[in-house]
Amino acid sequence: EEMAEELSGKLFAVTPTRTELSREGKPDITAISLEVNICPFPLKAAPRVPDMTVAANTTNIVSSASYLTLRLKESDVVTLGGIGALAVNNAVKATIIAQEYLANDTKKGKRVKLALVPVLHEFEGNNGTAVTRMLLTCIRAPQ
């Protein structure tokens, strides 16, 4: 309860990583694990419009990762947006690939680690109905 009060109103981030799972020493499947870091992040206000929208079925994840990598070389903050579980999953995958692309890129001599700060954003759709999308603000994680 004390921790909940201390963290109330603060943003948290997840750091997506690709993990190889094996059964009896043999590669089985590749999974995505999320490391959760709860601490204040340098976002002055939650974004309301994504820099890049990721769709469920029509998004090329590798192209999204390339675009994200280019944007992160220009800026420390890029916001991805998606509606629905598949679109958000594609955004997380694009972030993992972008992190691999940036693996050799360093800032102040440290290896780049990306984190996603999730925020739900409700807006009015074309037909006047309320639509909720997930905004994932991608930042260079403190190390």
Residue, then its C-alpha position, 0 to 999 in steps of 0.5 A: e500500500e505504501m509503495a502504491e502511494e509512492l508510485s501513484g501518478k508516476l510513469f513506468a516503462v517496460t524494456p522488451t527483450r527477445t529470449e530464446l526458450s529451450r526444452e532439454g537444451k534444444p531451442d524451442i521457441t522465441a519469446i518476448s519478455l518484458e522487464v519492468n522498470i518503475c521509476p520517474f521518466p523524463l516525459k513532461a507530459a504524456p503524448r497525445v499523437p503518435d509519431m508513427t502508427v503501427a497497424a495490426n495486419t498491414t504493418n511491415i515490422v522490419s520497415s517499422a523498426s528501420y523507421l524507428t531506428l532512424r527517428l531514434k538517431e535524431s531524437d531521444v523520444v519517439t511515440l508509437g501508436g496502435i489500436g488492439a493487441l496485434a498492433v501493440n505486439n507489432a510495435v513491441k517487436a519493432t522496438i526489439i528489432a530497432q534496439e538490435y539495430l542500435a546495438n552498436d550505437t552508443k550514447k556517452g559510451k554506453r550501450v543503447k537500451l530502449a524502454l517503452v512507456p505505455v499510456l492509454h489515449e482515448f479520442e473521438g473516432n470518425n463516426g463520433t465514437a470513443v476509441t482507445r489506443m495504446l501510445l508507447t513512448c520509446i525512450r533510451a532507458p537509464q542504465 
